[in-house]
Amino acid sequence: MNLRTGRLNLPNILTLARVAAIPVLVVLMLSDSRVSGMWAAAVFGLAAVTDFIDGWLARKWGIVTVLGKFLDPLADKLIVMAALIMLIPLGRVPAWAVFLILAREIVVTGLRSIASSEGIVIDASELGKYKTIYQMVAIPGLMLHYDFYWLFGLEWRIFQVNMHNFGIFFFYIALLLTLWSGFDYLRKFFRVFAR
């Protein structure tokens, strides 16, 4: 099997692996333990790395497929939403904030579908990319939740970091960027369709 050709190429396999990781992530997040949080953060982190790798390989090998264009953003949204929803009963994120993030994703996806059906492509803004980066930093921090000791700097000093505070800081930045990018997309959509 050639991993550079066909629908089942390596980038699409990596994307499908992210989808397959979602039930594993959900099961790990059923527990509030430090160990489960570490494993969940590792699974989520690995998924984030495969997101970068599959896009890079698809562009490098010139194998951007319709299936890949559909699956890649879907896999990203599913794993992020699964993680955020599982953080609610653990008391690590407010439900209202997760609702706003989920509502934004549904609205933007719906608007993209409408625009696409009319043969119009509305480019995603840089804000959406920054939103994703902040989410990818916030969620593992919220999964780790507890105090951890980290080595930093050239002198290798040990610092105690409360991972919940670290994660929630980036979570609220991601929330702000989520809403901002959502309003930006709405503005672009209505500007195009008001003509």
Summary of the structure (lengths in Angstrom):
residues: 195
radius of gyration: 18.3
end to end distance: 48.6
largest distance: 60.2
contacts: 577
relative contact order: 0.12
helix: 73%
strand: 6%
